[in-house]
Structure formats: C-alpha cells, structure tokens
C-alpha cells in the first residue's frame, strides 16, 4: 500500500508581491507545510499540519491534485489556501525551526517534488482569477480598491488598467463602502470597502490576460 501525506500551498500578498508559506525543518531544510496521513480524513490532516507547524488556524482550503512521490511508493495530496497574512500571525511548531513567507519568485531551494506542488498551486491560483473572486481571501476585512487591484496584479504578474478595474468591481456589486477612508502618503484619502461575497472575475482585457496565462500554464504542464 502506498504511503500518503498532505502538503499545503499557502499563499498571500504582501507589499504587492505574491508570497508562499514555508517551514524550516532541522538541518535548514525548507518545505511546504505538511505531514503523513494516518486514519484522519485528508482535509483534517492538512489543517492539523498547518496549525501544528505554522500556528495558522480557521482557514478554508481546497484540494489541488494528487502527486506521486518517493519513487511512486507514496502519494502527496496537495491543498491550496489563500489567506491575509496580517490575520494569521505565524508561530513555529515544536518540530519546526522557523516559519516564514517567501516571495514566489525568490524561494529557497526546495525538494523537486515540492517545487512542483508549489508551481501547480500558483498556476491554479492564476487560472482562478478568470472565474472566481480570489482576491477577497487575500485581503484584510476592509481594504481600498487600490489594494484589491494590487492583489490581482501580484497574482497575475501584470499591471491592470485602473479605471476599467474599478468600474468592473463596483458594477459587480461585490464590495460596499464602509463609510471610512484611509490616508496613505500625499495622495487623497482612499475610500475603504469590504467584501459582500458574490461572483466577480477580472473582466475585459484583464480576463483575456488571465486566460492567456492559464493557456500558457496548460502548454507547460497539466492544469485543471
């Protein structure tokens, strides 16, 4: 019987950059959060591993894919989580030396199998921008439309047209003003919003960008 383990691709956006959560094991080995699975259901095992290793709790995860590992003697079931880093302070677990966020384009050396899992999770996230309101999971409870746009730009890796983006967000009815503003730098105070849920996708030119990225991911490897 093959051994089974769970691994988590946990992503956030900080300072305009998409970042991944990694844990440092003894001997300075960086890995994705994860653990072998016993009789616990897979999703529960993944959530328990994340809580035990990084102190992150109370989040939603989705199953990504099942990968062969250990020379096909085992399988790794990968999950994806999108979180706002400021809502979830990191706490290294008893068997973890360090836990921290790394920019997705500036990662430490990872096992090739784990690097594949992380790349797959990144590709899934970029593809999801064409049909799901992913950014709200990566933001604090209240945010500006500029911060919302910044999240999409970090995920897609490309700038978006500000006027079109804001028009599409407001027309979709997925945010509401909270009646407060935030002042940042010398600019005018920016109105704060919160999510109302519902469906929103990056539209018009931005949607074509997302689809082009998804098509490129499929040509370079399997993407759902």
Z-matrix of the N, CA and C atoms (Angstrom, degrees):
N
C 1 1.458
C 2 1.522 1 109.91
N 3 1.331 2 116.66 1 137.19
C 4 1.460 3 119.96 2 -179.56
C 5 1.534 4 111.02 3 -72.80
N 6 1.332 5 114.73 4 144.80
C 7 1.458 6 119.25 5 172.30
C 8 1.529 7 108.81 6 -75.25
N 9 1.320 8 115.76 7 152.47
C 10 1.459 9 121.22 8 -178.58
C 11 1.525 10 109.33 9 -128.40
N 12 1.328 11 115.85 10 134.96
C 13 1.452 12 120.61 11 172.47
C 14 1.522 13 108.90 12 -135.15
N 15 1.321 14 116.08 13 159.35
C 16 1.455 15 121.75 14 176.10
C 17 1.528 16 108.36 15 -110.34
N 18 1.324 17 115.89 16 145.71
C 19 1.459 18 122.03 17 176.11
C 20 1.519 19 108.33 18 -136.89
N 21 1.319 20 116.03 19 147.44
C 22 1.459 21 120.62 20 -175.15
C 23 1.521 22 112.04 21 -120.98
N 24 1.318 23 115.53 22 129.34
C 25 1.464 24 122.38 23 169.01
C 26 1.524 25 105.50 24 -96.98
N 27 1.331 26 116.26 25 104.33
C 28 1.463 27 121.91 26 -178.25
C 29 1.526 28 106.97 27 -108.64
N 30 1.332 29 116.86 28 120.51
C 31 1.458 30 121.98 29 -173.92
C 32 1.521 31 111.38 30 -122.04
N 33 1.325 32 115.13 31 148.58
C 34 1.459 33 122.14 32 175.49
C 35 1.523 34 108.13 33 -145.39
N 36 1.329 35 116.53 34 172.96
C 37 1.465 36 121.73 35 172.26
C 38 1.520 37 107.30 36 -123.78
N 39 1.338 38 115.28 37 124.48
C 40 1.456 39 121.42 38 177.10
C 41 1.514 40 108.38 39 -133.20
N 42 1.333 41 115.93 40 133.76
C 43 1.464 42 121.54 41 178.39
C 44 1.523 43 111.72 42 50.85
N 45 1.323 44 115.87 43 38.56
C 46 1.454 45 120.24 44 176.51
C 47 1.512 46 115.51 45 76.69
N 48 1.334 47 118.04 46 12.04
C 49 1.458 48 121.06 47 -179.43
C 50 1.525 49 110.13 48 -124.51
N 51 1.325 50 115.62 49 138.10
C 52 1.457 51 121.05 50 175.15
C 53 1.528 52 108.28 51 -76.28
N 54 1.335 53 116.65 52 129.34
C 55 1.463 54 121.20 53 -176.14
C 56 1.524 55 110.85 54 -129.66
N 57 1.336 56 114.22 55 152.13
C 58 1.463 57 121.77 56 -179.53
C 59 1.528 58 109.54 57 -116.53
N 60 1.319 59 115.34 58 145.89
C 61 1.466 60 121.24 59 179.40
C 62 1.526 61 109.63 60 -89.01
N 63 1.331 62 115.82 61 126.76
C 64 1.462 63 121.59 62 177.20
C 65 1.526 64 109.43 63 -128.65
N 66 1.324 65 115.90 64 154.13
C 67 1.455 66 121.52 65 175.98
C 68 1.530 67 108.67 66 -119.52
N 69 1.340 68 115.01 67 142.59
C 70 1.470 69 119.90 68 179.95
C 71 1.519 70 108.83 69 -101.03
N 72 1.310 71 114.15 70 119.48
C 73 1.453 72 121.57 71 177.52
C 74 1.533 73 109.49 72 -86.23
N 75 1.332 74 118.77 73 169.50
C 76 1.465 75 119.96 74 173.66
C 77 1.524 76 111.14 75 -53.35
N 78 1.323 77 117.02 76 154.01
C 79 1.466 78 124.37 77 -177.09
C 80 1.523 79 111.15 78 70.36
N 81 1.364 80 116.61 79 23.30
C 82 1.466 81 122.70 80 174.55
C 83 1.526 82 113.18 81 57.51
N 84 1.306 83 116.62 82 38.75
C 85 1.464 84 121.83 83 177.14
C 86 1.527 85 108.54 84 -97.97
N 87 1.335 86 117.22 85 119.16
C 88 1.451 87 122.29 86 177.88
C 89 1.523 88 109.57 87 -90.59
N 90 1.326 89 115.80 88 136.40
C 91 1.465 90 120.91 89 -179.18
C 92 1.524 91 110.10 90 -142.59
N 93 1.320 92 115.73 91 166.13
C 94 1.456 93 120.81 92 166.19
C 95 1.524 94 108.80 93 -71.24
N 96 1.316 95 118.83 94 150.47
C 97 1.464 96 119.11 95 171.44
C 98 1.527 97 109.57 96 -59.03
N 99 1.317 98 116.37 97 140.96
C 100 1.463 99 118.92 98 -179.84
C 101 1.509 100 111.08 99 172.46
N 102 1.337 101 115.61 100 174.46
C 103 1.459 102 120.18 101 -177.27
C 104 1.519 103 109.65 102 -167.69
N 105 1.340 104 117.42 103 157.89
C 106 1.466 105 120.20 104 171.88
C 107 1.518 106 110.21 105 -63.35
N 108 1.319 107 115.81 106 155.06
C 109 1.460 108 121.60 107 -178.66
C 110 1.522 109 109.40 108 -110.33
N 111 1.317 110 115.51 109 130.53
C 112 1.453 111 120.15 110 173.38
C 113 1.519 112 109.86 111 -98.29
N 114 1.310 113 117.01 112 -117.08
C 115 1.463 114 121.55 113 179.90
C 116 1.529 115 112.51 114 -95.13
N 117 1.340 116 116.45 115 -1.95
C 118 1.462 117 120.92 116 179.96
C 119 1.517 118 110.65 117 -71.33
N 120 1.326 119 120.03 118 140.61
C 121 1.463 120 121.05 119 174.00
C 122 1.531 121 110.88 120 -55.52
N 123 1.323 122 116.25 121 147.51
C 124 1.460 123 121.15 122 -171.57
C 125 1.529 124 112.96 123 -56.10
N 126 1.327 125 117.19 124 -48.82
C 127 1.468 126 118.92 125 -177.73
C 128 1.517 127 111.15 126 -62.95
N 129 1.309 128 117.18 127 -41.29
C 130 1.457 129 121.01 128 178.28
C 131 1.530 130 110.75 129 -63.58
N 132 1.326 131 117.14 130 -39.83
C 133 1.461 132 121.00 131 178.28
C 134 1.526 133 110.71 132 -63.03
N 135 1.344 134 116.59 133 -40.23
C 136 1.459 135 120.28 134 179.69
C 137 1.525 136 110.82 135 -66.19
N 138 1.321 137 117.46 136 -44.86
C 139 1.460 138 120.86 137 179.43
C 140 1.531 139 111.30 138 -64.57
N 141 1.321 140 116.77 139 -39.19
C 142 1.464 141 120.52 140 178.54
C 143 1.524 142 110.82 141 -65.19
N 144 1.340 143 116.94 142 -40.17
C 145 1.463 144 120.60 143 179.54
C 146 1.519 145 110.83 144 -63.85
N 147 1.332 146 116.94 145 -42.81
C 148 1.466 147 120.40 146 -179.78
C 149 1.516 148 111.12 147 -65.28
N 150 1.320 149 116.93 148 -40.83
C 151 1.458 150 120.26 149 178.65
C 152 1.522 151 111.13 150 -66.34
N 153 1.332 152 117.27 151 -42.73
C 154 1.458 153 121.23 152 -176.57
C 155 1.522 154 112.04 153 -70.29
N 156 1.333 155 117.97 154 -36.24
C 157 1.459 156 121.26 155 -173.91
C 158 1.522 157 113.74 156 -92.19
N 159 1.350 158 117.42 157 -31.18
C 160 1.469 159 119.50 158 -174.49
C 161 1.519 160 113.66 159 -125.16
N 162 1.337 161 117.98 160 -6.46
C 163 1.449 162 120.40 161 -179.74
C 164 1.514 163 114.10 162 75.35
N 165 1.329 164 117.73 163 15.32
C 166 1.469 165 121.83 164 -178.70
C 167 1.521 166 108.59 165 -95.24
N 168 1.327 167 116.06 166 124.24
C 169 1.462 168 121.65 167 -177.11
C 170 1.523 169 110.33 168 -135.81
N 171 1.329 170 115.17 169 165.84
C 172 1.453 171 120.63 170 172.93
C 173 1.509 172 114.63 171 67.52
N 174 1.332 173 118.31 172 38.09
C 175 1.455 174 121.78 173 -179.98
C 176 1.528 175 109.73 174 -120.61
N 177 1.325 176 114.78 175 165.34
C 178 1.462 177 121.28 176 175.71
C 179 1.524 178 109.15 177 -98.97
N 180 1.329 179 117.16 178 142.41
C 181 1.453 180 121.64 179 176.84
C 182 1.525 181 108.66 180 -131.93
N 183 1.313 182 115.98 181 157.52
C 184 1.463 183 120.76 182 175.37
C 185 1.517 184 109.43 183 -131.69
N 186 1.323 185 115.95 184 143.68
C 187 1.462 186 119.79 185 -179.28
C 188 1.520 187 109.76 186 -72.78
N 189 1.332 188 115.53 187 135.49
C 190 1.451 189 122.01 188 -178.01
C 191 1.523 190 113.19 189 -96.88
N 192 1.328 191 115.04 190 -59.96
C 193 1.465 192 119.14 191 -170.03
C 194 1.524 193 107.72 192 -171.37
N 195 1.318 194 116.62 193 164.03
C 196 1.458 195 121.99 194 174.78
C 197 1.516 196 108.72 195 -114.62
N 198 1.318 197 116.04 196 123.22
C 199 1.456 198 122.63 197 -175.80
C 200 1.530 199 110.35 198 -110.57
N 201 1.331 200 116.55 199 141.88
C 202 1.458 201 120.39 200 168.99
C 203 1.515 202 109.27 201 -70.90
N 204 1.299 203 117.11 202 143.02
C 205 1.465 204 121.00 203 177.09
C 206 1.515 205 109.15 204 -148.85
N 207 1.311 206 115.64 205 172.88
C 208 1.467 207 122.72 206 178.32
C 209 1.524 208 110.70 207 54.33
N 210 1.349 209 115.67 208 47.25
C 211 1.447 210 119.92 209 179.78
C 212 1.508 211 112.77 210 62.78
N 213 1.356 212 115.66 211 35.54
C 214 1.469 213 123.68 212 -179.87
C 215 1.525 214 112.50 213 68.52
N 216 1.340 215 116.97 214 8.35
C 217 1.459 216 119.84 215 176.77
C 218 1.526 217 111.00 216 -82.32
N 219 1.334 218 116.30 217 -11.29
C 220 1.454 219 120.74 218 179.30
C 221 1.513 220 110.28 219 -145.41
N 222 1.323 221 115.85 220 171.92
C 223 1.455 222 121.21 221 177.07
C 224 1.522 223 109.11 222 -130.18
N 225 1.323 224 114.25 223 149.88
C 226 1.451 225 121.66 224 175.97
C 227 1.519 226 107.95 225 -116.52
N 228 1.325 227 116.96 226 123.07
C 229 1.457 228 121.72 227 177.49
C 230 1.527 229 107.00 228 -98.56
N 231 1.334 230 115.74 229 115.57
C 232 1.460 231 120.85 230 -174.09
C 233 1.528 232 110.76 231 -96.42
N 234 1.337 233 114.94 232 144.21
C 235 1.461 234 122.90 233 176.56
C 236 1.518 235 109.23 234 -125.67
N 237 1.324 236 116.47 235 152.09
C 238 1.461 237 123.37 236 178.40
C 239 1.519 238 109.38 237 -114.69
N 240 1.340 239 115.79 238 135.65
C 241 1.462 240 121.65 239 175.25
C 242 1.519 241 108.70 240 -133.80
N 243 1.318 242 116.64 241 135.76
C 244 1.465 243 123.14 242 175.71
C 245 1.518 244 107.14 243 -115.83
N 246 1.339 245 117.52 244 123.27
C 247 1.455 246 119.69 245 -176.33
C 248 1.521 247 110.52 246 -139.36
N 249 1.326 248 115.16 247 157.62
C 250 1.457 249 121.85 248 170.48
C 251 1.524 250 107.51 249 -87.87
N 252 1.321 251 117.09 250 116.67
C 253 1.462 252 120.64 251 -171.95
C 254 1.520 253 112.39 252 -58.26
N 255 1.350 254 117.04 253 -37.15
C 256 1.460 255 118.93 254 -176.23
C 257 1.526 256 112.64 255 -68.50
N 258 1.327 257 117.61 256 -17.61
C 259 1.461 258 120.27 257 177.61
C 260 1.524 259 112.19 258 -83.97
N 261 1.324 260 116.45 259 -12.50
C 262 1.470 261 119.99 260 -172.46
C 263 1.531 262 110.40 261 -134.37
N 264 1.335 263 117.78 262 82.29
C 265 1.464 264 120.33 263 175.20
C 266 1.524 265 110.28 264 -57.61
N 267 1.329 266 115.68 265 143.30
C 268 1.462 267 120.63 266 -176.94
C 269 1.522 268 110.96 267 -91.48
N 270 1.334 269 115.94 268 137.35
C 271 1.455 270 121.94 269 177.62
C 272 1.522 271 108.84 270 -134.60
N 273 1.340 272 119.07 271 112.41
C 274 1.467 273 120.07 272 -179.74
C 275 1.522 274 111.54 273 -61.64
N 276 1.325 275 116.05 274 138.00
C 277 1.448 276 120.76 275 177.69
C 278 1.516 277 112.03 276 -77.40
N 279 1.319 278 115.61 277 176.17
C 280 1.462 279 121.24 278 -175.29
C 281 1.518 280 112.68 279 -61.21
N 282 1.321 281 118.44 280 -32.72
C 283 1.460 282 121.77 281 -177.52
C 284 1.531 283 112.63 282 -100.82
N 285 1.339 284 116.60 283 13.67
C 286 1.472 285 121.67 284 -177.35
C 287 1.521 286 108.94 285 -118.69
N 288 1.337 287 116.19 286 134.08
C 289 1.457 288 120.87 287 179.70
C 290 1.521 289 111.08 288 -77.51
N 291 1.324 290 117.11 289 -41.11
C 292 1.464 291 121.86 290 -174.72
C 293 1.521 292 108.89 291 -157.34
N 294 1.322 293 116.05 292 150.59
C 295 1.461 294 121.42 293 174.31
C 296 1.527 295 107.15 294 -137.16
N 297 1.351 296 116.40 295 132.97
C 298 1.470 297 118.45 296 -176.80
C 299 1.522 298 110.78 297 -160.45
N 300 1.338 299 114.03 298 166.28
C 301 1.455 300 122.13 299 176.10
C 302 1.516 301 110.18 300 -90.85
N 303 1.338 302 116.03 301 140.60
C 304 1.462 303 122.50 302 175.91
C 305 1.527 304 109.40 303 -126.82
N 306 1.343 305 118.32 304 136.38
C 307 1.465 306 119.55 305 171.81
C 308 1.524 307 110.19 306 -55.63
N 309 1.323 308 116.89 307 138.73
C 310 1.456 309 121.47 308 -175.13
C 311 1.520 310 111.91 309 -62.00
N 312 1.339 311 116.62 310 -22.79
C 313 1.463 312 120.14 311 179.30
C 314 1.521 313 112.87 312 -100.91
N 315 1.327 314 117.02 313 12.95
C 316 1.466 315 120.89 314 179.73
C 317 1.530 316 108.98 315 -148.15
N 318 1.323 317 115.21 316 64.12
C 319 1.455 318 121.93 317 -175.57
C 320 1.527 319 111.46 318 -95.97
N 321 1.326 320 117.50 319 152.61
C 322 1.468 321 119.15 320 170.62
C 323 1.528 322 109.47 321 -71.49
N 324 1.319 323 116.42 322 171.15
C 325 1.465 324 120.30 323 178.98
C 326 1.525 325 109.71 324 -63.29
N 327 1.334 326 115.11 325 132.55
C 328 1.463 327 121.67 326 177.74
C 329 1.518 328 109.51 327 -121.92
N 330 1.323 329 115.99 328 155.58
C 331 1.453 330 120.57 329 169.90
C 332 1.528 331 108.27 330 -54.54
N 333 1.351 332 118.72 331 138.03
C 334 1.474 333 120.34 332 -177.90
C 335 1.521 334 113.88 333 -53.53
N 336 1.324 335 116.87 334 -37.13
C 337 1.464 336 119.25 335 178.67
C 338 1.517 337 111.65 336 -65.37
N 339 1.327 338 117.03 337 -40.54
C 340 1.455 339 119.63 338 179.12
C 341 1.526 340 111.45 339 -71.99
N 342 1.313 341 116.67 340 -34.80
C 343 1.465 342 119.90 341 175.67
C 344 1.529 343 110.16 342 -61.32
N 345 1.336 344 116.89 343 -37.04
C 346 1.464 345 120.97 344 177.51
C 347 1.523 346 111.02 345 -66.01
N 348 1.327 347 116.96 346 -41.79
C 349 1.460 348 120.82 347 178.64
C 350 1.521 349 110.34 348 -62.32
N 351 1.336 350 117.48 349 -44.89
C 352 1.452 351 121.26 350 -179.46
C 353 1.529 352 111.17 351 -64.39
N 354 1.326 353 117.16 352 -42.65
C 355 1.465 354 120.66 353 178.72
C 356 1.524 355 110.75 354 -62.74
N 357 1.321 356 116.85 355 -38.47
C 358 1.463 357 120.93 356 178.76
C 359 1.530 358 110.74 357 -65.01
N 360 1.338 359 116.30 358 -42.81
C 361 1.454 360 119.75 359 177.95
C 362 1.516 361 112.37 360 -62.98
N 363 1.330 362 116.56 361 -39.72
C 364 1.462 363 121.34 362 177.25
C 365 1.528 364 110.51 363 -62.66
N 366 1.327 365 117.07 364 -43.98
C 367 1.461 366 121.10 365 179.26
C 368 1.526 367 110.74 366 -63.61
N 369 1.326 368 117.93 367 -40.60
C 370 1.462 369 121.31 368 178.91
C 371 1.531 370 110.04 369 -62.21
N 372 1.325 371 116.35 370 -42.85
C 373 1.458 372 120.01 371 -179.48
C 374 1.525 373 111.03 372 -61.86
N 375 1.314 374 117.08 373 -45.93
C 376 1.463 375 119.65 374 179.70
C 377 1.524 376 111.17 375 -62.27
N 378 1.318 377 117.37 376 -40.03
C 379 1.459 378 119.74 377 179.35
C 380 1.523 379 111.31 378 -66.28
N 381 1.327 380 117.96 379 -33.34
C 382 1.460 381 121.67 380 -177.58
C 383 1.520 382 112.64 381 -66.11
N 384 1.340 383 118.35 382 -21.99
C 385 1.462 384 119.47 383 -179.44
C 386 1.522 385 111.79 384 -64.01
N 387 1.333 386 118.34 385 -17.90
C 388 1.459 387 121.05 386 -179.81
C 389 1.519 388 112.45 387 -80.06
N 390 1.361 389 117.92 388 -10.51
C 391 1.462 390 117.56 389 -176.15
C 392 1.521 391 114.77 390 -148.30
N 393 1.327 392 119.60 391 -1.62
C 394 1.460 393 119.88 392 -175.96
C 395 1.531 394 110.59 393 -138.00
N 396 1.345 395 117.56 394 147.75
C 397 1.472 396 121.64 395 -179.25
C 398 1.522 397 112.23 396 -80.70
N 399 1.339 398 116.07 397 65.06
C 400 1.467 399 120.92 398 -171.90
C 401 1.533 400 113.31 399 -66.57
N 402 1.331 401 117.98 400 -29.83
C 403 1.465 402 119.99 401 -169.49
C 404 1.519 403 112.95 402 -64.35
N 405 1.330 404 118.29 403 -30.95
C 406 1.460 405 120.35 404 -176.17
C 407 1.521 406 111.79 405 -64.11
N 408 1.322 407 117.51 406 -24.25
C 409 1.462 408 120.51 407 177.60
C 410 1.524 409 111.74 408 -75.94
N 411 1.333 410 117.18 409 -14.71
C 412 1.451 411 121.56 410 -175.45
C 413 1.520 412 112.78 411 -105.23
N 414 1.333 413 117.03 412 8.53
C 415 1.456 414 122.05 413 -174.83
C 416 1.523 415 111.26 414 -119.15
N 417 1.341 416 116.81 415 158.37
C 418 1.467 417 119.02 416 171.51
C 419 1.523 418 109.99 417 -68.09
N 420 1.320 419 116.72 418 178.14
C 421 1.464 420 120.65 419 -175.36
C 422 1.524 421 111.83 420 -60.79
N 423 1.331 422 118.06 421 -39.76
C 424 1.459 423 121.42 422 175.11
C 425 1.523 424 108.79 423 -118.49
N 426 1.321 425 116.25 424 146.87
C 427 1.462 426 121.51 425 -173.50
C 428 1.519 427 109.38 426 -157.29
N 429 1.313 428 116.24 427 162.20
C 430 1.460 429 121.22 428 173.99
C 431 1.523 430 108.90 429 -92.71
N 432 1.336 431 116.34 430 162.16
C 433 1.457 432 118.69 431 176.37
C 434 1.521 433 110.63 432 -65.75
N 435 1.316 434 116.84 433 -28.69
C 436 1.459 435 119.67 434 175.32
C 437 1.508 436 112.00 435 -64.30
N 438 1.339 437 116.81 436 -40.13
C 439 1.458 438 120.31 437 177.94
C 440 1.527 439 110.77 438 -67.71
N 441 1.328 440 116.69 439 -37.23
C 442 1.462 441 120.57 440 176.61
C 443 1.528 442 110.36 441 -62.26
N 444 1.319 443 116.39 442 -45.12
C 445 1.460 444 120.27 443 178.49
C 446 1.527 445 110.92 444 -63.52
N 447 1.314 446 116.74 445 -38.57
C 448 1.463 447 121.29 446 180.00
C 449 1.524 448 111.81 447 -60.06
N 450 1.335 449 115.84 448 -37.38
C 451 1.461 450 119.92 449 178.33
C 452 1.522 451 110.12 450 -63.95
N 453 1.333 452 117.40 451 -48.03
C 454 1.458 453 119.83 452 179.41
C 455 1.527 454 111.24 453 -61.71
N 456 1.324 455 117.48 454 -39.40
C 457 1.459 456 119.85 455 179.23
C 458 1.524 457 111.30 456 -65.18
N 459 1.333 458 116.93 457 -37.94
C 460 1.466 459 120.27 458 178.28
C 461 1.519 460 110.86 459 -65.70
N 462 1.324 461 117.04 460 -41.05
C 463 1.466 462 121.19 461 -178.85
C 464 1.523 463 110.95 462 -68.96
N 465 1.337 464 116.64 463 -44.83
C 466 1.463 465 120.71 464 -176.91
C 467 1.524 466 112.80 465 -81.02
N 468 1.329 467 116.52 466 -20.84
C 469 1.459 468 119.47 467 -178.80
C 470 1.510 469 113.22 468 71.92
N 471 1.343 470 117.29 469 29.49
C 472 1.453 471 120.88 470 -179.16
C 473 1.521 472 109.37 471 -154.10
N 474 1.341 473 118.59 472 147.48
C 475 1.468 474 119.98 473 177.30
C 476 1.520 475 111.62 474 -71.67
N 477 1.332 476 116.04 475 150.83
C 478 1.453 477 122.69 476 178.74
C 479 1.527 478 109.83 477 -117.00
N 480 1.308 479 115.85 478 154.83
C 481 1.452 480 120.78 479 177.96
C 482 1.530 481 109.47 480 -72.54
N 483 1.330 482 116.70 481 117.92
C 484 1.460 483 121.22 482 -172.58
C 485 1.516 484 112.39 483 -62.60
N 486 1.331 485 117.98 484 -45.15
C 487 1.463 486 120.21 485 -177.12
C 488 1.530 487 111.25 486 -62.98
N 489 1.325 488 116.73 487 -47.42
C 490 1.460 489 120.02 488 179.62
C 491 1.525 490 111.90 489 -64.16
N 492 1.317 491 116.10 490 -41.73
C 493 1.460 492 120.03 491 -178.04
C 494 1.527 493 110.82 492 -61.59
N 495 1.308 494 117.10 493 -49.12
C 496 1.465 495 120.42 494 -177.79
C 497 1.526 496 111.23 495 -65.50
N 498 1.329 497 116.39 496 -39.59
C 499 1.460 498 119.41 497 177.27
C 500 1.529 499 110.74 498 -59.79
N 501 1.335 500 116.22 499 -44.83
C 502 1.467 501 120.38 500 -177.44
C 503 1.523 502 111.43 501 -65.92
N 504 1.337 503 117.26 502 -40.60
C 505 1.467 504 120.64 503 179.52
C 506 1.520 505 110.77 504 -62.12
N 507 1.327 506 116.56 505 -48.41
C 508 1.461 507 120.02 506 -177.49
C 509 1.524 508 111.32 507 -68.12
N 510 1.334 509 117.16 508 -37.49
C 511 1.464 510 120.25 509 179.45
C 512 1.523 511 111.43 510 -67.14
N 513 1.323 512 117.50 511 -29.39
C 514 1.463 513 121.02 512 -178.54
C 515 1.525 514 112.27 513 -73.44
N 516 1.342 515 117.08 514 -19.12
C 517 1.459 516 119.64 515 178.85
C 518 1.512 517 114.42 516 69.61
N 519 1.326 518 117.19 517 28.91
C 520 1.467 519 120.00 518 -177.40
C 521 1.521 520 112.44 519 -98.96
N 522 1.332 521 117.55 520 -1.97
C 523 1.461 522 121.06 521 176.77
C 524 1.521 523 108.61 522 -132.92
N 525 1.334 524 115.50 523 158.51
C 526 1.458 525 120.55 524 172.62
C 527 1.520 526 108.60 525 -137.83
N 528 1.330 527 115.90 526 146.13
C 529 1.459 528 120.85 527 177.15
C 530 1.524 529 109.51 528 -70.09
N 531 1.332 530 115.38 529 141.79
C 532 1.471 531 119.38 530 -178.83
C 533 1.521 532 111.98 531 -98.67
N 534 1.337 533 116.63 532 0.78
C 535 1.462 534 119.72 533 177.39
C 536 1.505 535 114.47 534 84.85
N 537 1.315 536 117.79 535 14.58
C 538 1.466 537 122.06 536 177.21
C 539 1.523 538 108.98 537 -132.05
N 540 1.317 539 114.92 538 163.31
C 541 1.467 540 120.83 539 178.11
C 542 1.511 541 109.19 540 -130.55
N 543 1.325 542 115.67 541 163.52
C 544 1.457 543 121.54 542 177.94
C 545 1.521 544 108.19 543 -127.22
N 546 1.320 545 115.80 544 133.26
C 547 1.459 546 120.97 545 177.16
C 548 1.509 547 109.37 546 -99.25
N 549 1.316 548 115.93 547 127.03
C 550 1.470 549 120.99 548 178.90
C 551 1.524 550 108.17 549 -132.68
N 552 1.338 551 116.87 550 117.41
C 553 1.461 552 120.42 551 178.80
C 554 1.520 553 111.13 552 68.10
N 555 1.333 554 115.35 553 -144.67
C 556 1.459 555 120.57 554 -176.27
C 557 1.521 556 113.65 555 -91.79
N 558 1.301 557 118.02 556 -8.18
C 559 1.456 558 121.04 557 -176.47
C 560 1.524 559 112.95 558 -70.82
N 561 1.324 560 114.63 559 172.27
C 562 1.450 561 120.47 560 176.51
C 563 1.524 562 109.80 561 -67.23
N 564 1.321 563 117.29 562 151.01
C 565 1.463 564 119.16 563 176.67
C 566 1.532 565 110.58 564 -56.76
N 567 1.326 566 116.58 565 138.30
C 568 1.466 567 121.62 566 -179.09
C 569 1.520 568 109.44 567 -100.66
N 570 1.313 569 115.97 568 134.78
C 571 1.461 570 121.61 569 -179.27
C 572 1.522 571 110.17 570 -68.02
N 573 1.324 572 114.87 571 139.91
C 574 1.462 573 120.37 572 179.01
C 575 1.531 574 110.42 573 -95.66
N 576 1.340 575 114.83 574 145.06
C 577 1.458 576 122.26 575 -179.18
C 578 1.525 577 109.30 576 -130.15
N 579 1.322 578 115.18 577 166.81
C 580 1.459 579 121.47 578 169.40
C 581 1.524 580 108.25 579 -136.68
N 582 1.315 581 115.06 580 160.16
C 583 1.461 582 120.40 581 -177.04
C 584 1.531 583 110.88 582 -75.85
N 585 1.332 584 115.22 583 140.75
C 586 1.455 585 121.96 584 172.32
C 587 1.518 586 111.60 585 -104.89
N 588 1.330 587 116.59 586 0.95
C 589 1.458 588 119.51 587 -174.24
C 590 1.513 589 109.63 588 78.51
N 591 1.310 590 116.28 589 -161.60
C 592 1.457 591 120.05 590 -179.34
C 593 1.515 592 112.10 591 87.52
N 594 1.313 593 115.38 592 -174.28
C 595 1.465 594 121.73 593 -174.31
C 596 1.521 595 110.90 594 -101.57
N 597 1.309 596 115.05 595 133.34
C 598 1.458 597 121.17 596 173.49
C 599 1.513 598 108.21 597 -150.73
N 600 1.316 599 116.19 598 138.10
C 601 1.459 600 121.40 599 174.34
C 602 1.519 601 108.30 600 -130.36
N 603 1.308 602 116.08 601 156.90
C 604 1.457 603 120.61 602 174.25
C 605 1.523 604 106.86 603 -68.26
N 606 1.317 605 117.22 604 117.22
C 607 1.456 606 121.23 605 -167.72
C 608 1.527 607 113.44 606 -99.10
N 609 1.350 608 113.52 607 174.91
C 610 1.461 609 123.23 608 172.95
C 611 1.524 610 110.99 609 50.46
N 612 1.329 611 117.36 610 -126.59
C 613 1.466 612 120.59 611 -177.44
C 614 1.518 613 110.96 612 -59.55
N 615 1.330 614 116.37 613 -38.26
C 616 1.452 615 119.79 614 -178.50
C 617 1.526 616 111.31 615 -64.78
N 618 1.335 617 117.87 616 -37.74
C 619 1.452 618 119.54 617 177.75
C 620 1.523 619 110.64 618 -64.92
N 621 1.326 620 117.68 619 -38.30
C 622 1.460 621 120.15 620 178.05
C 623 1.526 622 110.59 621 -63.46
N 624 1.327 623 115.87 622 -37.26
C 625 1.470 624 119.63 623 176.23
C 626 1.523 625 109.89 624 -60.73
N 627 1.344 626 116.37 625 -47.47
C 628 1.466 627 120.09 626 -178.82
C 629 1.524 628 110.78 627 -61.07
N 630 1.333 629 116.77 628 -42.59
C 631 1.455 630 119.45 629 -179.81
C 632 1.519 631 111.36 630 -66.54
N 633 1.329 632 116.92 631 -37.55
C 634 1.464 633 119.60 632 178.45
C 635 1.524 634 110.90 633 -64.36
N 636 1.330 635 116.18 634 -39.98
C 637 1.465 636 120.00 635 177.76
C 638 1.521 637 110.03 636 -64.29
N 639 1.353 638 116.48 637 -44.48
C 640 1.467 639 120.28 638 179.48
C 641 1.519 640 110.54 639 -61.11
N 642 1.343 641 117.43 640 -40.39
C 643 1.461 642 120.44 641 178.98
C 644 1.519 643 110.87 642 -64.69
N 645 1.340 644 116.17 643 -38.71
C 646 1.461 645 119.56 644 177.56
C 647 1.505 646 111.84 645 -65.40
N 648 1.348 647 116.94 646 -38.24
C 649 1.459 648 120.24 647 177.23
C 650 1.518 649 110.90 648 -63.42
N 651 1.338 650 116.71 649 -40.15
C 652 1.472 651 119.33 650 -179.71
C 653 1.526 652 111.36 651 -66.49
N 654 1.337 653 116.07 652 -35.98
C 655 1.466 654 118.03 653 -179.14
C 656 1.521 655 111.41 654 -70.26
N 657 1.342 656 116.08 655 -24.19
C 658 1.460 657 118.56 656 -179.60
C 659 1.506 658 113.68 657 -97.75
N 660 1.320 659 117.31 658 -6.56
C 661 1.453 660 120.96 659 -179.35
C 662 1.501 661 109.63 660 172.60
N 663 1.298 662 117.38 661 167.94
C 664 1.454 663 121.64 662 -175.04
C 665 1.506 664 110.65 663 -70.70
N 666 1.326 665 116.77 664 128.83
C 667 1.460 666 123.66 665 175.82
C 668 1.505 667 107.71 666 -131.46
N 669 1.343 668 119.93 667 135.80
C 670 1.449 669 121.32 668 -177.92
C 671 1.511 670 111.16 669 -68.15
